[in-house]
Amino acid sequence: MDWQKNILNSDAEIKQLLADTKRIAVLGIKTEAQSFQPAFYVPQYMSSAGFEIVPVPVYYPEATEILGKKVYRNLVDVPGEIDLVNVFRRSPDVPKHLEDILAKKPKAVWLQSGIRHDEVARQLAENGIKVVQDLCLMVEHRSIR
């Protein structure tokens, strides 16, 4: 299998990915108290655009709900299918989540603007998961509407 076809770069590929996406798990989401940070306002925007958001914060152990949705501590604990995992973690921290992502088997993983990890992207792509790196989900969604 040519895993490189799962690394999405073109506008057309990204547009199709977003058209196929309904449910987004946000790994590293922040709480309402951090509403000025992209890890909160990007998922908030995507929620207002009609996507179902599943919060998976890395910190904030006291948080039980974010954006009015139940919080999960690991992707694998989220019931049902996940179309897209939107990742808000620093690039060096991304590999820590690889096992959890692979266990959940989402259709796609989106590493936010400024986040890139080619080795993790390769492993995800080899497992049939589409990958976008170093782009903002909100900016891309706004540009194709």
Secondary structure, 3 states (H helix, E strand, C coil): CCHHHHECCCHHHHHHHHHCCCEEEEECCCCHHHCCCHHHHHHHHHHHCCCEEEEECCCCCCCCEECCEECCCCHHHCCCCCCEEEECCCHHHHHHHHHHHHHHCCCEEEECCCCCCHHHHHHHHHCCCEEECCCCHHHHHHHHC
